[in-house]
Amino acid sequence: MATLGIRQLFDDAELARIRDAARDAEQQTSGEIVAYLVNQVDDYEEAVWRGTALGAMGAAALGGFGHWLGGFWGIPAVLWMTLPAFAGGAAGYLATRILPVVQRWLISAETMERRVRLRAEAAFLDEEVFKTRDRSGILVFIALFEHRALILADSGIHKQVGEDAWDHLVSELVSGIRAHRTTESLVAVISKCGELLAEHGFARRSDDRDELRNEPRLRER
């Protein structure tokens, strides 16, 4: 589980770079680009209990094996089975709560991908990315804990730019998250979104106006 709040992960200069990237990209296209960053989309309580159970079973097995191997006749066998189980369960619980890598290891990729997509779709609606004149909004969604990213384009764009066109940009975002270069990769991808829209005929018109604010949205969940 992430220990820092999302607002602690980005300083004012980084947020300004993301905002300016959206503004600059929109200067060359009629599209509207919204950057949305979430610390963690779900608590994944099932992973915590899975870690607790694995810790308890593993420690109990080691305790039983240690008793069988060493004898230790002065200590009742039941204690060799129960005390390590309690200690192992507690250790597994804490490790899953504190260490993001352990929690990710205990969550299936399919589960994370499904929950990230549901959260991104909810963000698309909450931020009213669909509410533009030409249905030309784009949500660039990043889930930091999950190391996942999605780009959701509104119907006006989707008619002319297929899903495959966004795949390499999503891969670039994911690589940036894993390399702890989230801001740099996000700024680059926002710029490339603007270029992609311009290439597909979404040129900026003389009466275009900024329909969605450019500031990145930051959420804990």
C-alpha positions in Angstrom: 0.0 0.0 0.0 1.4 3.4 -0.9 2.6 5.3 2.2 2.6 8.8 0.7 -0.5 10.7 -0.3 -0.7 11.5 -4.0 -0.2 15.3 -3.4 3.1 14.5 -1.7 4.3 12.7 -4.8 4.1 15.7 -7.2 5.4 19.1 -6.4 4.0 22.4 -7.7 6.5 22.5 -10.6 5.5 19.0 -11.8 1.8 19.8 -11.7 2.5 23.0 -13.6 4.4 21.0 -16.3 1.4 18.6 -16.7 -1.1 21.5 -16.9 1.0 23.4 -19.4 1.4 20.2 -21.5 -2.4 19.9 -21.8 -2.7 23.6 -22.6 0.0 23.4 -25.3 -1.4 20.2 -26.9 -4.8 21.8 -27.1 -3.3 24.8 -29.0 -2.9 22.6 -32.1 -6.1 20.6 -31.9 -9.8 20.8 -31.1 -9.4 18.0 -28.6 -9.6 18.4 -24.8 -7.1 16.5 -22.7 -7.7 15.6 -19.1 -4.9 14.1 -17.0 -6.2 12.0 -14.1 -3.9 10.4 -11.5 -5.0 8.0 -8.7 -2.8 6.8 -6.0 -4.6 3.4 -5.7 -7.9 2.5 -7.2 -8.9 -0.1 -4.6 -7.9 -1.3 -1.1 -7.7 -4.9 -2.3 -8.7 -6.4 1.1 -8.6 -9.9 -0.4 -4.9 -9.5 -0.9 -4.4 -8.6 2.8 -6.3 -11.7 3.9 -4.4 -13.8 1.4 -1.1 -12.5 2.8 -2.3 -13.2 6.3 -3.3 -16.8 5.5 -0.1 -17.5 3.6 2.0 -16.1 6.5 0.2 -18.2 9.0 0.3 -21.4 7.0 4.0 -21.0 6.2 5.0 -20.2 9.7 2.9 -23.1 11.1 4.6 -25.5 8.7 8.0 -24.3 9.6 7.2 -24.6 13.3 6.0 -28.1 12.9 9.0 -29.1 10.9 11.3 -27.4 13.5 9.7 -29.4 16.3 10.0 -32.7 14.3 13.6 -32.0 13.4 14.9 -30.7 16.8 12.7 -32.5 19.2 12.3 -29.7 21.8 10.5 -32.0 24.1 10.2 -29.4 26.8 7.8 -27.4 24.7 4.3 -28.8 23.8 3.8 -29.6 20.1 0.6 -27.6 20.1 2.6 -24.4 20.8 4.9 -25.2 17.9 1.9 -25.2 15.7 -0.1 -22.3 17.1 2.4 -19.6 18.1 4.3 -19.6 14.8 0.9 -19.5 13.0 -0.1 -16.4 14.9 3.3 -14.7 14.4 3.3 -15.7 10.7 -0.2 -14.4 10.2 0.7 -11.1 11.8 3.8 -10.8 9.7 1.9 -11.6 6.5 -0.8 -9.0 7.4 1.8 -6.3 8.1 3.9 -7.1 5.0 0.8 -6.9 2.8 -0.4 -3.6 4.4 3.0 -1.9 4.3 4.8 -3.2 1.2 3.2 -2.3 -2.2 5.2 -5.0 -4.0 3.8 -7.7 -1.7 0.2 -6.6 -2.2 0.7 -6.4 -6.0 2.1 -9.9 -6.0 -1.0 -11.2 -4.3 -3.4 -9.6 -6.7 -4.0 -11.1 -10.1 -3.3 -9.0 -13.2 -6.8 -9.5 -14.4 -8.3 -8.1 -11.1 -6.1 -5.0 -11.2 -6.8 -4.4 -14.9 -10.6 -4.7 -14.4 -10.7 -2.4 -11.4 -8.4 0.2 -13.0 -10.7 0.2 -16.1 -13.8 0.6 -13.9 -12.2 3.5 -12.1 -11.1 5.2 -15.3 -14.6 4.9 -16.7 -16.0 6.4 -13.6 -13.4 9.3 -13.8 -14.4 9.9 -17.4 -18.0 10.4 -16.3 -17.2 12.4 -13.1 -15.0 14.8 -15.0 -17.6 15.1 -17.8 -14.9 14.4 -20.5 -17.8 13.7 -22.8 -19.2 17.3 -22.4 -17.4 18.9 -25.3 -18.9 20.4 -28.5 -17.5 17.8 -30.8 -17.2 14.9 -28.3 -13.5 15.3 -28.6 -12.4 14.8 -25.0 -9.5 12.4 -23.9 -8.9 11.1 -20.4 -5.3 10.1 -19.7 -5.6 8.0 -16.6 -2.8 6.7 -14.4 -3.1 4.4 -11.4 0.2 4.7 -9.6 0.0 1.7 -7.2 -1.2 -0.6 -9.9 1.4 0.5 -12.5 -1.4 0.8 -15.0 -2.6 3.5 -17.4 -5.5 3.9 -19.8 -6.4 6.5 -22.4 -10.1 6.9 -23.0 -11.3 8.9 -26.0 -14.8 10.2 -26.5 -17.0 9.0 -29.4 -16.1 11.9 -31.7 -12.4 10.8 -31.6 -13.1 7.1 -31.4 -14.8 7.2 -34.8 -11.5 8.2 -36.4 -8.8 7.0 -34.1 -9.0 3.3 -33.1 -7.9 1.8 -29.8 -4.7 0.5 -31.3 -3.5 4.0 -31.9 -3.3 4.6 -28.1 -1.5 1.3 -27.2 2.1 2.6 -27.6 1.2 5.7 -25.6 -0.2 3.6 -22.8 3.0 1.5 -22.8 5.0 4.6 -22.6 3.1 5.7 -19.5 3.4 2.4 -17.8 7.2 2.3 -18.4 7.4 5.8 -17.0 5.5 4.8 -13.8 7.7 1.8 -13.2 10.8 3.8 -13.8 9.6 6.5 -11.3 9.4 9.0 -14.2 5.6 9.5 -14.1 5.7 13.3 -14.7 8.1 13.1 -17.7 6.2 10.3 -19.4 2.8 11.9 -18.8 4.0 15.3 -20.3 5.4 13.5 -23.3 2.2 11.4 -23.8 -0.1 14.4 -23.5 2.0 16.2 -26.2 1.8 13.1 -28.5 -2.0 12.9 -27.9 -2.3 16.4 -29.4 -0.1 15.4 -32.3 -2.2 12.3 -33.0 -5.4 14.3 -32.9 -4.0 16.9 -35.3 -2.9 14.1 -37.7 -6.4 12.6 -37.7 -8.1 15.9 -38.7 -9.0 17.4 -35.3 -7.5 20.7 -36.2 -8.1 23.7 -33.9 -10.8 26.0 -35.2 -11.0 29.8 -34.9 -13.9 29.6 -32.4 -12.4 26.9 -30.2 -12.4 27.5 -26.5 -11.0 25.7 -23.5 -14.0 23.5 -22.5 -12.2 21.4 -19.8 -9.7 22.9 -17.4 -6.1 21.9 -17.9 -5.1 21.2 -14.3 -4.3 17.5 -13.6 -6.8 15.8 -11.3 -5.3 14.1 -8.3 -7.1 11.5 -6.2 -6.2 9.0 -3.5 -8.8 6.5 -4.7 
